[in-house]
Amino acid sequence: MSQTSLDDDELFGEAANEMRSDVEASLAEARTALPEADAVWDVEADNTLGVLNALKTALDVGDAEDHLRDAKKWYTMGERADAFEDAEDLAEDIETVEDLIGDVEDAREQVGDLTATIPQLRSTLEEFEESEEDGGADADADADAEEAEA
């Protein structure tokens, strides 16, 4: 084997190690950018809408998607170049983070739907309560009028 090919193999090995390190670093950054469990669980607000808005804010994945994209990009390059000796752990880590981001985004969307629905529901319930109060007063007035006629 010539010196040139040995140097090329060494350089390729170094590049493969750097790619793996880049994937691992991007995955670590993605995990760090995800919301903390306590931030999702412990929210403070004066009413339901405030709780929902705080929860929606807490469920923001931030830059996690960008970091995951970087991890997937470097992983794909390394896989296509056949640079990784054993990349199953990286593929599993990528899938785990991707699934978690998806779950958080789904939850955020559901909270967003509730955030839009709750004020409308409150308004509808208030209107119903007012109509019940008015209807009860009208029924009492009708009963008093009937008694007066008799």
Secondary structure, 3 states (H helix, E strand, C coil): CCHHHHHHHHHHHHHHHHHHHHHHHHHHHHHHHCCCHHHHHCCCCCCHHHHHHHHHHHCCCCCHHHHHHHHHHHHHHHHHCCCCCCCHHHHHHHHHHHHHHHHHHHHHHHHHHHHHHHHHHHHHHHHHHHHHHHHHHHHHHHHHHHHHHC
